[in-house]
C-alpha cells in the first residue's frame, strides 16, 4: 500500500513536472533569446543611462530616449528559424544587422504560434523597446497588442508578412510581393515560346501567401493563354510528396513538359521522380523545371543546367528596416507605408557564380 | 471453441474461419481497391521496364510506386504493432523521431560542413549511430509509459512537439546535402537491380521480426502484458521491461525509415520530413484488425495494412484527388474500421450470422 501510494505520488509529480516542463519549454523557446540578451544588456544598460541620462533629459523631451549616440532598443519577433531555409537566412540577416556595432540593442523572440508571438510582443512593450519588428505567424489577432504598442510609444515595423490590422497601427511594412514573384516566373515561362505547354503544377501549403501568389499567376496565365495544366496538386512544401505526385503522373502516362514547383524542395522531389523515369530535364532537356526561393543548392542546380528557372523570395529585409529606422530617428517621414522588395528570377542560361554567392540563401 | 477443429472440414466453416481471421480485413480492403482500379483503368496495373537517368535498369508503374512508398510504412507498422499490443496505446512521435534519426545520420555523414564533397564517415557507421539515437528516444518514451504510467499518446506528445526542433538543432538549423551518389541507393535503386531498395529493406525487416517471433517468446510476452499487465507480472514477466523493449524496437524501425527518407532526396527538411506518418502507421495497425487497446496482434495483417494505405494513397493521386484532401479519405476508412470492429457491431454481426446458420440448419 505504501509502495503504491509512493508510486502514485511520484508519478503525479512526474506528470506535473512533464506538463509544466512542456509549458515552460514552449515559453522558454519563445523567449529564451530575449532572456539571454537582456541579461547581457542589463549589465551595461544602467551604466550607459546613468552616465548619459541627465545630459539627455535636460536637453531633449523625455519621449525621445533613443537619441543619437545611444543604442536603439528593438524587439524582434520572428517565426522559428527551423521553419525553412528561407527563415534561417532571414533570421541570420536580422541577427547580423541588429547588433551593438550598428547601434542596436536587440531582443529576439521566435515562435511559429501567434499567441506566443503576441505574448512576446507584450513583453517587449513592457520592456520599453523603441521599435517592435514583427513577422507575424498569423494575419489575425494583432489589433489590440499593436494598439498597446502605440499607446506606449513603441513604433511597429512589419517585415516579411503583412497582417490584418489598421494601417495607422504600424509605421511600415516590408514585404515580398508573392503575386509579382509568380508573375515574373510566368512571364519567363511565356517567354520560352514552347510549342505546347503541358504543366505539372506542384503547390505549397494551400492558403499560404506564397502559394496563393505563385499559383494565382500561373492559373491566370493558363486560362488566358490556353496552357494545359496536366496535374495540380499540393505537396505542402514537401519534397517526398512532390516526388510521389510527379511519379503518379508519369505512371499514368500523361504528357508534360513543364514542372512549376512553388519551392525548391518540391522541385527537387519532382526531379528525383524524373530521374528515376529517365526523363531529361533542365537546359536542352524535355522538361522545364521551375522552382522558387533561391536556395544556394538550387541555384547550383540551375548553373549546372539541371533546372531552368528559380524565382527569388527575398529574405534580406534587415537593410530595409535599418534604413527606415534611421529615417524615423532623424525625424524624417516615409514616402510610403508598404515597401515591396526587389525580387529577381534567375534563368539557367544567364546565372553567374556571383548571383549564387549574392542571392543564394 | 473446442469442437471447432472437428468441424473445420465443413465448407461454410472454412469460409467462416477466413472471415474470422484478422488478415481478412486488410485483404478485403486490398481486393476492393484492386477491383476499383481494374474497373476504372486497368492500366493501373501496368509495369514497364526502363532505365533511369544514371543508366540503371528500373521497373516503373503504379504497383512499383506502392511497393516503394508503402515499404516505409510497413517497417513502421512492425514497431507500431508491438507498441500498440504491449502498451495499449500508440506512439505519435514517430514522424518527429524520423526527423531526429535522419538529422543525426546526416550530421555524422557531413561532420561540421553541411555541404561535404566526400562523406566524413562510412554510411553504415552513421546509420548505426542514428539507430542508437532513435532507440534512446524510444527508450525515453518507453520509460515514461512503463514506469510513470503516462498514457502513451500523452507521453509521446512530448517528443511529437519537441522532436523537430531537436532535429533542427542537431544540424545547427542547416540543411545538409549529400552529393555522394551511393547514399541515394537506399531510397531509390541499387545499380543493376530494377526493384526499389526500400522494398528489400522492408523484406529484411519482416524476415528479422518473423525470426525473432519464431525463436523467442516475444509475441507471447507482448500479448500477455497487453492483455493483463498485473497477471503477467504474477506469472514472472517484467511488464515494464517489455513495454520499454517494444518502444526501443519501434525506435529501430524509425531509424531504418529515417535512412530511407533522407536517402530519397539526399537531404532533409526538418519541418516536413515524414509529416503525419504516425497517423498512417497507426492506421496500418488498425487496418490490420489489431485492437488499438492492446493485447493480441497479427503482424502480417499490420504490414499488409500498410501497403493497403499506400495503395489507397496512390489510387487517389492517380485520380487527381487534391492531396490535402487525402487525410479525409483516410479518416473515412478509420471511422468505418473502428465502427465495424467495435464490440456492439461485432455482437450484432455474430447474432445475424447465428440466425442465418440456424435457418440454414432448420
Interface residues (C-beta under 8 A of the other chain):
Chain A: X10 X11 X14 X15 X18 X22 X25 X26 X29 X80 X81 X82 X83 X84 X85 X88 X206 X231 X232 X233 X234 X235 X236 X237 X238 X239 X240 X241 X243 X244 X245 X247 X248 X250 X251 X252 X253 X265 X268 X269 X272 X274 X275 X276 X277 X278 X279 X280 X295 X297
Chain B: X43 X50 X51 X52 X53 X54 X58 X60 X61 X62 X65 X69 X115 X144 X148 X149 X150 X157 X158 X161 X162 X164 X165 X168 X169 X173 X174 X175 X177 X188 X189 X261 X264 X265 X267 X269 X270 X271 X272 X273 X275 X313 X314 X317 X318 X320 X322 X323 X324
